[in-house]
Amino acid sequence: MEDEKRVVEMDRAVYAIIINSLLSMKNELRQQEKETDLIDKVIIKIAKAPSKKQKGIFHRKKGDSYETR
């Protein structure tokens, strides 16, 4: 059975919060002398995830979508 893949869109602020949270969790596990392999894999996956390039010129947010010129 193939693993289900999920796509999450986030801005830079959310991305930074997730990375910082994972790093904090990794540091806590290290202090407790526990394995950090799984956290390391998740950090690498998130860091290597491609960013979505927006097409067009985005100048103003209206509702939940951006308007283009």
Secondary structure, DSSP 8 states (H G I E B T S, - for coil): -----------HHHHHHHHHHHHHHHHHHHHTT---HHHHHHHHHHHH-------S-EEEEETTEEEE-
